[in-house]
Amino acid sequence: MADKTIVCKDCGTEFTFTESEQEFYKEKGFDNEPQRCAECRRARKQQRNNGNRY
């Protein structure tokens, strides 16, 4: 396995999907590669969490 360069579907920035991240995804049984960079994933997670508060 080798590092992969992926383009974030939200901001268009290129990010690296490292070998160790690929191994982690494989261990967890994830079939799909990430589609968002770490910053966009954090922002999206925060948006979801803010929407769930009462």
N, C-alpha and C positions, 0 to 999 in steps of 0.2 A: 504494500500500500504506500501511496505517496500523498503529500499535502495537495489539496485541491483549492483552486481559486474560484470563488462563487460570487455572483453579483447579487446584492441585497434587493429583494423585490419591492421594498418600501422606499429606500433612499438612493438606490443605484450604486452604492459604494461597493468596491470589491473587498472581500475579506477571505481569509485563509481558513479552510476546514482542515485542521492538522491531522496527522496520522493518529495521534492519541485521542483526539475527539472522535475520529472515525471508529476507533476501537471501542470507545465508550458507547457510542450509538449502537454498534454491533452487539455488545454485551447486553444492552438494555432491550434489544430486539426491535429497535427503531429501523424501519425500512427506508424512510425518506431522509434525505440530507436537509440541513437547515436551509431555510429560504431567506432568512433575515440575519443581518449582522448583530453582534452582541448588543450594541446600543439600541437598535430598533426592537430587539427581543425584550430588553429591559423596559423600554417605554411602553410596549404593548402589554407586558405583564402588569405594569403599574396601572395602566388604563383599566384593565380588567378588574384589578383589585379595588380600585376606587369606585367602580360601578357596582360592586357587590356590598358596599357598606350601607347600613340603614340609618 
